[in-house]
């Protein structure tokens, strides 16, 4: 069967790309090894934070603002509430790069930001106890995305626009020749003019078929929900948060509809093979203990574990994204290496991938995410 574009990997970025491509009139096929949204990759777990004043670097701010606009568009198109404006509290030492990037990016882009000392944070949110040398940066217009519902919404619209979605089908072979693409699964062969690869932790094996050996490292990550005082931690009164501490970088969510306080650790994690089974939450002793020590230090009060889950990050060496055209094949767009902070951007990344396929260039500045930064060591 022949299509204009094939998208391999119909998760966060791929499903959004499928929508924008099909909306533009491209006959689009999305292929996924599972049935998105699913719990095999990086997009499950109910919620993701969307921040605008960005601690990872100012280059992300225009993308975050455009992503927020597109999430609102998706809400309007589907009639679904996908974003909760809980605000986001970023916490750390005032002199850290993380905090300084947040403050500087808020000034550069005129973003609303309340910079609070530890006493002001403790008074404003009684469920938090900060040490004296920490400050809080509160973004009132940021908040929480319902990640799996977001993917469902893009899937619904993509199908309405005419996209085809092939689920539970693993790609076995990709051939690009004379700007023609052949994709083979176990029992079918598909042809197209262009290709998008957005397969998360499985990107390395797929890209190796296109003579790319990018430095992508899948790691096991955990997060968990805890019973907590709803008066203190409910989503109407308590923000989503990111804490940079001497023990590590932690993030979390208020209790949404009494689901419990959700906490995870951003840094660390064990390298894994995505094709092998991943140890469940609690099968490694430190899973719960690590989160408990964070809560005891910064949100002290008895909190009983409800349940935990695992997911995967796909890390690049600099933890910045890869969003680019293939260096040899101009009809192949690649999105990978989102390093645990990509979901919030998946709306705009989907739009960018569509633009790269249609016109060969993106409206947004994606030069920081070029494949060429790895050229010396990682091209086959």
C-alpha positions, 0 to 999 in steps of 0.5 A: 500500500502507498502513502504520502508519509509513514510515521513510525512510532505513534506515541507523543510526538508521532501521534501529533505529527500524524494529526498535522500531516493528515490535516495538511492533506497528506495521506498518512500511515502511523505504525506502532509496536503497541496500541497508543496510548500504552504503558510500554514507553514514556508517555503513560502515568496520567500527567505531565508538567508543562513549564514555560520559564524553562530551567533547562535553557532559554532556547526551549521557551518559544517552543513551550509557549507554542506548545501551550497554544497548540494544547489549547487548540486541541482542547477546543477541537475536541471539547476535552479538558487536557490542561489543568492550570495548577501553576508550577513551583520550581525550587532550588538554590538561588545560585543554581543554573536551573533557578537562574535559567528560570528567572532569566527566561521569565525576564527575557520573554516577559513571563509571569513569575513569582520569586519567593524566599523559603519563608514565603513558600512555606507560608503560601503552601503549608505542605512544603518545608524549605531550607533557608537557602532555597527559593521558589519560582512560581509560574501561575500560568503553567500546570499539568497536561493529561498525557494519555488523554492528549494522545487519545485526542490527537489520535481521534483527530488524526483519524477524522482527518483521514490518517490510518493507524496500524497498531501492534505491528513492529517494523522489521525493515526500512529502505530509503532509495531515490526519495522513496520509502519502503517499510516492512512489518512482519507481514506487510509492506508499505511505500511512501514518499516520506518518513517520520521516525519518532519511536522513543526508546526504539529509535536506535534500532530503527535509525541504524537501518538508515545508517545513523548510530545516534547516542541514545540511552534508554533508562528505567524511571519510576514514579509513585502516588502517595496518600496525602492530606487533601486539604494541603495537596489538592490540585486547586490549592497545590501546584505541580513542582520541580525541586533541584536538591543535593540528592537529585532533581525531583518533580511531582503533581498535586492530588488530582481528584483525590488520586494522591500526591505524585512524585518522581525523580528526574535524574539517575536511572538504570540503562535498559534494553527496551525489548526486555522486560523492565523491573516493576516499581518496588522490585528495586529496593531504592524505588520507594525509599528514594521518594520517601526521603525526598518527601520527608525532607521537603513535604514532611508528614506521614504519606502512605504509598498507594502504588508506583509505576515505571517508564523509560527516558531516552537520553542524549548525552546533553539531554537536549532533544533531536529534531531534524531531517536525516543528514542524507535523506531530506524526506526523513524527519527524526524526533528522539532523545527527549530525555524525560522532559519532552512530553509538554512539547509534543504538540509543537514537535508534531507540528514541526515534523509535519513542516519538515516533511512538507517544506523541509524547514520549521517555523520554530528555531530547532537549530539547538536540536540538530543531529549534526552536533553528534556528527563526529562520533555517531554517524555510520 
